[in-house]
Amino acid sequence: MARKQNRVIENQTLIDNMRKIQKNSGLRQGAFFMAHLKDLPGAPKASTENAAEVALSEIMNGARAVPVSFLPVYAQLGQISVDRLLTGQDWSPEEQPVTYGDMLQLLSTLSEKKAAELLPAGAGVSFKDPALVCMLGALSDLELLQEGGFPGVAAEATLRGLLTYEELQAPLYDFSDASAAMLHRLTAAAVQENEESSLDKMLRLIRCTALRAVSK
């Protein structure tokens, strides 16, 4: 008498989502397996559609574990994230309060990269990187956006929107590296020569993230 296989479904949400995605594809289990899963790492060996039907049924019934390689394929076919596939909802990080330690670490990094200078006796911070100075200038001029139908623009929301732009993905310059220092000098000269245009560019980017008031 054959030994009865243990059937344990560790994640019912995952199995339900996998079934739904396969059903929405319009393919039967065997055909779905042969079309999308058979060559993936960890996939059961199946040379025919009938064998594939059995293999995928065993996975769905808990007799086999779901191969990790299946997850991105199902997520892509279902046009959902892997988080939603596994848990039924998308993951989002919890916002953590900014601590004094966070600020000190940030200022330490800026100081190490020579992008900022800590003034004696805690008198303040002097920013040295001209690109950073230009961006800070744009943020300090947010009140300009109160004119022309951009009320209630918050610096926090603005920064979140701007982080999607390539301009803010550039690394800080490291003056300890000769080539980086030379690049910084060239860039600094370009920014200083056309500081007004740079500020205008930042303001235009900020406007893209702001809610526009409806004109009456």
N, C-alpha and C positions, 0 to 999 in steps of 0.2 A: 504494500500500500504506500503510495507516494506521501512524503511528508507535507503537511499543509504549510503553505507559505504564510509568514507573518504579514499582515496587511496593516500598515500604520501610515496614515496621512498626517505628516508633520505640519503642513500648512494648507488648510482647506481653502483659504482665500486664493492662494496661488493656483491650486488645482481648478477651482471654479473659473478663474480668469483664463487659464490655459484652455479649458473646454469651450469657453465663450469665444475666444479668438479663433480656435480651430473651426467651430461651427460657423462663424461669420465668414470664414475663408471660402465656404461652399464645398470644401473637400471632406471626404470621409477620413477617419483616423489614419488608415494605412496610406492613403494617397498623400495626406498632409505630412506624414512622417517622411515619406520618400521624397517629397518636394522640398522640404525645408530642414529636416533634422538628421537624416541618415549619415551625413558625412561629418557631423560635429564631434568634437572630442567627448568621449564618455557615452556617446549614443550606443544603444544596443545594436548588435549586428543583425541586419535584416536584409536579405537579398530579394525578397518578394514583397508584394503589397500585403499579402495575408500575414506574413511573418511580422511586417511592420505594424499591422493592426494589433497583433498580440502584444508586441513590445510596448507600444504606446498605451494599450489598455492596462498593462501591468504597472506602468508609471502612474497612470491616472487612478488606479485602485490602491496604490501604496505598496505594491509588491516590489517595486524598484524605486530607488531615489530619483528625483528629478536632477539630471545633469546640470551643472552650473552653466555650461555652454548654451543650454536651451533658453536661458532667461533673456539675454539681449535679443534673440531672434523673435521670441514671442512678443516682447515689448515693442520691437520695431513693427511687427505685423499688426499689432493691436494699436499702434500709434499712441502708446502710453510710456511712462517712465518705468524703469525696473522697480523703483520704489512702489509705484501704484500696482504693478503686477504682483508684487510680494505681499503688500499690506493693504491695498485698496485705497491708499491715499498717497499723495506726493509728499516727500519729506521737505521740511523747511527748517532751517536752524533757528533756535530760540535766540532772541536778541539778549545779549549780555550787557550789563552796565559797564560803562567805561570807568576804569579805576585809575588811581594815581600811578600805579605801576605801569599801566598801559601807556600813559602819557610820558612817563620817564623813559620807557623803552623806545618809544617813537622818537623823542628828542635825542636820546643817545644814538640812535641809528642815523638821524639827520646830522648830528655832530660828527660822527665817525666818517660819514661820506663828505664832510665839508660843505653840506648843503645848508647848514645853519650853524650859528655860533652862539654858545651860551654866555651871556654877559655876566660879569663878576657880581658876586653877592646876590644872585637871584634877581638881578635887575630886569631880566627879560631875555628874549631870544631875537637874534638878528638873522634873518634868512638871507643866504648868499646865492642860492641857485636862481638865476634870473627867470627861468621858466616857471619855477615854483612861485616866485614873487609875483609874476604876471598873473598866475591863476588865483593867488590869494587876493590880488587887487581886484580881480573880477568878482570874487565872492563878496569882498567888502563893499562893492558898488551895487549890491543887489537892490538897493532902494531905487536905482534907475529903472528897474523893471516894474515899479509901481505905476509908471507912466505908460500909456499906450495899451492898457488892457492886460496887465500881468500882475494882478493883486495877490497878496498873500503868498509870495514865493519864499519858501523856507530854505535856509542853507543846507539842512540835512537832506531834504528831498532833492535839492539841486545836486548835491554831491552823489547821491545814489544814482541819479540819472546820468550824470557825467561819467561815472565809472564804466559805462558801456562803451565809451569812446576811446579810440586808439590813443589819443593824445595823453590820456591818463594812465596808459599801460606801460609807458616808457620807464625804465629803471632810473633811480637816482644816479647821478654821476659820482664815480669813485675817483677822487683826486690822487689816490695812491697808485693808480694805474696810469701810465704815461699816455697811452692811446686814448683812454677815456677822458683824461684831463685835456688833451688836445681837442677832442671832439667837443668837450664842454666849452672851451674857449671860442671855438668856431660858432657853436650854437648861441652862446651868450652874446657874441658880437651881433649875430643876426637878429636876436630878440631885442637887444638894446637899440639897434638901428631902426627897428620898426615896432616899437613898444605899443604904440597906439593901435596898430593893426592887430597885434597879438591880443590886446585887451578886447577889441571888437569881436575877434573870433571866439574868445571864451564867452562873451556875452551872448553871441548867437547860439552857441552850444547850450548855454543855460536856458535860453528862450525855448529851445526845442523840447525841454523837459518840463516846461511850465504849462499849467492849464490856462488857456486863453479865455478871457472874459468875452461874453457875447455882446456885441455892440447893439444898442437899441436905436 
